[in-house]
């Protein structure tokens, strides 16, 4: 079993990632608005703010030892839930520059280690 300190560091790194991502939904919402699937009801900006708030809430839950397990399971679900936005981005970026396409396409497989990381934090938390 990995040491407690290493588990806590991993959880805090996950919380930091989620917190930074959540904050950017409010500081740079246009980027997220563009990848919101149009099939969702409401406006893209509403979904940008809701998903940003969700990431901030999940970050806080993961950062708090008492709620870490639940927060990490929520992070797992969140990483799965945002996958359709990444698919939309990849499809929308088909005609963009090679660099832009690489970023968009790279987001798709990146979800796998993010889901695995959140799941590992959840399973390692009491």
Backbone as CSV, one residue per row, in Angstrom:
resi,resn,N_x,N_y,N_z,CA_x,CA_y,CA_z,C_x,C_y,C_z
1,UNK,0.849,-1.182,0.000,0.000,0.000,0.000,0.886,1.234,0.000
2,UNK,0.524,2.238,-0.782,1.352,3.430,-0.846,1.218,4.246,0.428
3,UNK,2.244,4.973,0.776,2.208,5.757,2.013,1.098,6.804,1.997
4,UNK,0.618,7.118,3.188,-0.461,8.092,3.355,-0.096,9.443,2.755
5,UNK,1.143,9.857,2.936,1.583,11.166,2.427,1.468,11.228,0.897
6,UNK,1.856,10.163,0.240,1.776,10.105,-1.219,0.319,10.140,-1.684
7,UNK,-0.555,9.445,-0.974,-1.984,9.456,-1.324,-2.554,10.861,-1.153
8,UNK,-2.178,11.520,-0.066,-2.672,12.881,0.180,-2.165,13.840,-0.897
9,UNK,-0.906,13.673,-1.304,-0.356,14.532,-2.370,-1.093,14.315,-3.681
10,UNK,-1.388,13.068,-4.000,-2.117,12.760,-5.227,-3.511,13.385,-5.197
11,UNK,-4.171,13.278,-4.048,-5.508,13.868,-3.909,-5.439,15.384,-4.042
12,UNK,-4.441,16.000,-3.437,-4.325,17.460,-3.516,-3.987,17.916,-4.940
13,UNK,-3.190,17.128,-5.639,-2.890,17.452,-7.039,-4.156,17.367,-7.883
14,UNK,-4.964,16.342,-7.641,-6.235,16.211,-8.356,-7.156,17.383,-8.028
15,UNK,-7.238,17.747,-6.758,-8.069,18.883,-6.347,-7.583,20.176,-7.002
16,UNK,-6.280,20.342,-7.081,-5.713,21.541,-7.716,-6.068,21.592,-9.195
17,UNK,-5.905,20.473,-9.879,-6.259,20.419,-11.303,-7.732,20.787,-11.507
18,UNK,-8.605,20.181,-10.707,-10.034,20.461,-10.816,-10.339,21.922,-10.487
19,UNK,-9.689,22.448,-9.463,-9.917,23.832,-9.074,-9.477,24.818,-10.146
20,UNK,-8.318,24.577,-10.723,-7.841,25.454,-11.793,-8.748,25.373,-13.022
21,UNK,-9.130,24.156,-13.378,-10.030,23.986,-14.528,-11.370,24.663,-14.250
22,UNK,-11.889,24.485,-13.044,-13.155,25.123,-12.691,-13.067,26.634,-12.757
23,UNK,-11.976,27.186,-12.265,-11.809,28.646,-12.280,-11.756,29.192,-13.704
24,UNK,-11.115,28.451,-14.609,-11.021,28.955,-15.985,-12.376,28.998,-16.685
25,UNK,-13.339,28.248,-16.192,-14.684,28.338,-16.768,-15.275,29.734,-16.549
26,UNK,-14.818,30.401,-15.513,-15.321,31.741,-15.195,-14.407,32.840,-15.735
27,UNK,-13.122,32.554,-15.860,-12.194,33.570,-16.357,-12.068,33.561,-17.878
28,UNK,-12.337,32.424,-18.507,-12.252,32.288,-19.970,-13.429,31.466,-20.490
29,UNK,-14.633,31.924,-20.254,-15.805,31.106,-20.589,-16.005,30.858,-22.083
30,UNK,-15.544,31.766,-22.946,-15.766,31.584,-24.389,-15.160,30.276,-24.897
31,UNK,-14.013,29.907,-24.367,-13.357,28.666,-24.770,-14.276,27.473,-24.497
32,UNK,-14.885,27.450,-23.322,-15.760,26.340,-22.943,-17.113,26.419,-23.651
33,UNK,-17.618,27.639,-23.842,-18.884,27.805,-24.559,-18.829,27.100,-25.916
34,UNK,-17.685,27.210,-26.573,-17.538,26.671,-27.933,-17.587,25.154,-27.981
35,UNK,-17.325,24.474,-26.866,-17.298,23.006,-26.917,-18.521,22.367,-26.244
36,UNK,-19.448,23.184,-25.802,-20.680,22.639,-25.214,-21.514,22.020,-26.332
37,UNK,-21.873,20.752,-26.199,-22.725,20.140,-27.233,-24.035,20.918,-27.403
38,UNK,-24.368,21.229,-28.614,-25.561,22.048,-28.910,-26.871,21.317,-28.591
39,UNK,-26.801,20.016,-28.405,-28.016,19.254,-28.103,-28.485,19.473,-26.664
40,UNK,-27.653,20.074,-25.833,-28.054,20.326,-24.449,-29.019,21.507,-24.384
41,UNK,-29.998,21.444,-23.497,-30.922,22.575,-23.361,-30.211,23.765,-22.719
42,UNK,-30.761,24.943,-22.923,-30.153,26.137,-22.341,-29.042,26.671,-23.227
43,UNK,-28.322,27.657,-22.690,-27.251,28.272,-23.464,-25.913,27.631,-23.125
44,UNK,-24.969,27.700,-24.052,-23.637,27.196,-23.749,-23.030,27.862,-22.502
45,UNK,-23.259,29.167,-22.335,-22.694,29.856,-21.169,-23.239,29.282,-19.865
46,UNK,-24.518,28.936,-19.844,-25.079,28.320,-18.638,-24.341,27.022,-18.312
47,UNK,-24.092,26.200,-19.319,-23.401,24.931,-19.115,-21.942,25.165,-18.726
48,UNK,-21.332,26.198,-19.291,-19.956,26.535,-18.918,-19.892,26.864,-17.432
49,UNK,-20.817,27.692,-16.964,-20.813,28.070,-15.552,-21.191,26.892,-14.644
50,UNK,-22.167,26.106,-15.047,-22.564,24.942,-14.237,-21.406,23.952,-14.129
51,UNK,-20.748,23.675,-15.250,-19.637,22.711,-15.196,-18.449,23.283,-14.423
52,UNK,-18.225,24.585,-14.527,-17.165,25.204,-13.741,-17.451,25.134,-12.251
53,UNK,-18.691,25.412,-11.884,-19.081,25.324,-10.467,-18.965,23.883,-9.972
54,UNK,-19.339,22.929,-10.817,-19.225,21.521,-10.442,-17.761,21.148,-10.208
55,UNK,-16.879,21.602,-11.084,-15.459,21.299,-10.901,-14.921,21.928,-9.619
56,UNK,-15.340,23.148,-9.311,-14.899,23.791,-8.068,-15.419,23.047,-6.841
57,UNK,-16.667,22.624,-6.884,-17.248,21.880,-5.760,-16.556,20.535,-5.577
58,UNK,-16.297,19.849,-6.673,-15.620,18.557,-6.608,-14.184,18.757,-6.109
59,UNK,-13.524,19.813,-6.562,-12.168,20.109,-6.086,-12.160,20.290,-4.572
60,UNK,-13.122,21.039,-4.062,-13.206,21.258,-2.609,-13.447,19.939,-1.875
61,UNK,-14.297,19.096,-2.432,-14.587,17.807,-1.799,-13.352,16.905,-1.791
62,UNK,-12.608,16.895,-2.884,-11.398,16.070,-2.953,-10.322,16.617,-2.006
63,UNK,-10.242,17.913,-1.862,-9.228,18.534,-1.002,-9.488,18.313,0.483
64,UNK,-10.715,18.016,0.833,-11.093,17.838,2.234,-11.049,16.355,2.590
65,UNK,-10.172,15.969,3.516,-10.043,14.536,3.825,-11.360,13.836,4.173
66,UNK,-12.239,14.518,4.874,-13.504,13.895,5.293,-14.415,13.579,4.104
67,UNK,-14.328,14.371,3.039,-15.197,14.170,1.867,-14.422,13.691,0.643
68,UNK,-13.150,13.371,0.842,-12.274,13.032,-0.288,-12.798,11.863,-1.106
69,UNK,-13.224,10.797,-0.468,-13.682,9.604,-1.198,-14.876,9.944,-2.095
70,UNK,-15.875,10.586,-1.521,-17.054,10.976,-2.304,-16.661,11.956,-3.413
71,UNK,-15.801,12.913,-3.072,-15.350,13.880,-4.069,-14.609,13.238,-5.219
72,UNK,-13.781,12.256,-4.905,-13.034,11.575,-5.967,-13.953,10.728,-6.847
73,UNK,-14.966,10.112,-6.245,-15.957,9.407,-7.080,-16.713,10.408,-7.958
74,UNK,-17.015,11.571,-7.411,-17.673,12.624,-8.202,-16.750,13.101,-9.323
75,UNK,-15.451,13.198,-9.049,-14.491,13.588,-10.085,-14.463,12.550,-11.208
76,UNK,-14.524,11.284,-10.828,-14.563,10.209,-11.824,-15.767,10.409,-12.746
77,UNK,-16.917,10.635,-12.146,-18.143,10.845,-12.931,-18.040,12.111,-13.781
78,UNK,-17.467,13.151,-13.228,-17.323,14.414,-13.959,-16.428,14.237,-15.180
79,UNK,-15.322,13.525,-15.008,-14.427,13.299,-16.152,-15.115,12.487,-17.248
80,UNK,-15.982,11.573,-16.882,-16.745,10.819,-17.875,-17.798,11.729,-18.523
81,UNK,-18.441,12.554,-17.710,-19.526,13.414,-18.207,-19.053,14.473,-19.205
82,UNK,-17.822,14.947,-19.079,-17.349,15.988,-19.993,-16.787,15.408,-21.296
83,UNK,-16.722,14.094,-21.394,-16.187,13.483,-22.610,-16.929,13.925,-23.876
84,UNK,-18.267,14.033,-23.870,-18.940,14.500,-25.092,-18.476,15.888,-25.558
85,UNK,-18.116,16.763,-24.634,-17.594,18.077,-25.027,-16.248,17.915,-25.732
86,UNK,-15.435,16.982,-25.263,-14.155,16.737,-25.915,-14.339,16.140,-27.306
87,UNK,-15.335,15.280,-27.460,-15.644,14.723,-28.783,-16.095,15.847,-29.712
88,UNK,-16.967,16.717,-29.224,-17.430,17.845,-30.039,-16.260,18.713,-30.465
89,UNK,-15.365,18.976,-29.525,-14.198,19.795,-29.844,-13.367,19.136,-30.939
90,UNK,-13.123,17.840,-30.820,-12.333,17.130,-31.832,-13.003,17.210,-33.199
91,UNK,-14.309,17.040,-33.234,-15.029,17.132,-34.510,-14.986,18.543,-35.078
92,UNK,-15.165,19.532,-34.226,-15.147,20.925,-34.676,-13.767,21.364,-35.162
93,UNK,-12.717,20.738,-34.647,-11.357,21.154,-34.971,-10.767,20.407,-36.169
94,UNK,-11.558,19.591,-36.851,-11.040,18.827,-37.985,-10.410,19.707,-39.054
95,UNK,-10.930,20.909,-39.255,-10.409,21.796,-40.294,-9.425,22.826,-39.788
96,UNK,-9.025,22.733,-38.558,-8.098,23.718,-37.972,-6.648,23.309,-38.232
97,UNK,-5.734,24.100,-37.704,-4.303,23.840,-37.882,-3.910,22.502,-37.248
98,UNK,-2.796,21.937,-37.699,-2.343,20.677,-37.093,-2.166,20.790,-35.577
99,UNK,-1.663,21.915,-35.095,-1.471,22.090,-33.650,-2.817,22.083,-32.923
100,UNK,-3.792,22.814,-33.455,-5.120,22.865,-32.831,-5.768,21.483,-32.846
101,UNK,-5.631,20.762,-33.958,-6.187,19.402,-34.039,-5.505,18.479,-33.037
102,UNK,-4.191,18.602,-32.895,-3.462,17.752,-31.946,-3.961,17.981,-30.524
103,UNK,-4.220,19.229,-30.179,-4.744,19.540,-28.843,-6.135,18.937,-28.676
104,UNK,-6.988,19.147,-29.673,-8.362,18.648,-29.587,-8.402,17.122,-29.541
105,UNK,-7.622,16.487,-30.408,-7.616,15.024,-30.431,-6.932,14.452,-29.188
106,UNK,-5.944,15.162,-28.675,-5.236,14.714,-27.491,-6.094,14.695,-26.243
107,UNK,-7.110,15.519,-26.226,-8.012,15.557,-25.068,-8.816,14.257,-24.935
108,UNK,-9.062,13.586,-26.036,-9.890,12.370,-25.988,-9.234,11.267,-25.154
109,UNK,-8.022,10.818,-25.489,-7.429,9.759,-24.673,-6.994,10.247,-23.293
110,UNK,-6.831,11.554,-23.117,-6.446,12.092,-21.813,-7.498,11.805,-20.748
111,UNK,-8.734,11.639,-21.163,-9.793,11.357,-20.185,-9.554,10.026,-19.467
112,UNK,-8.927,9.081,-20.124,-8.705,7.761,-19.513,-7.825,7.869,-18.264
113,UNK,-6.629,8.485,-18.345,-5.839,8.587,-17.107,-6.482,9.496,-16.059
114,UNK,-7.263,10.476,-16.478,-7.951,11.322,-15.496,-8.991,10.511,-14.727
115,UNK,-9.767,9.720,-15.436,-10.760,8.851,-14.781,-10.051,7.873,-13.852
116,UNK,-8.970,7.269,-14.332,-8.231,6.297,-13.517,-7.639,6.959,-12.272
117,UNK,-7.125,8.167,-12.416,-6.542,8.892,-11.291,-7.601,9.181,-10.228
118,UNK,-8.725,9.718,-10.665,-9.799,10.030,-9.711,-10.284,8.758,-9.018
119,UNK,-10.414,7.677,-9.772,-10.862,6.396,-9.202,-9.850,5.893,-8.162
120,UNK,-8.564,6.029,-8.483,-7.524,5.589,-7.547,-7.571,6.404,-6.261
121,UNK,-7.762,7.707,-6.376,-7.871,8.555,-5.178,-9.082,8.118,-4.355
122,UNK,-10.199,7.843,-5.015,-11.411,7.419,-4.307,-11.166,6.107,-3.564
123,UNK,-10.578,5.156,-4.245,-10.370,3.833,-3.641,-9.344,3.877,-2.492
124,UNK,-8.405,4.819,-2.558,-7.380,4.927,-1.516,-7.835,5.757,-0.326
125,UNK,-9.004,6.376,-0.432,-9.497,7.243,0.643,-10.412,6.469,1.574
126,UNK,-10.296,6.769,2.869,-11.165,6.053,3.839,-12.623,6.463,3.744
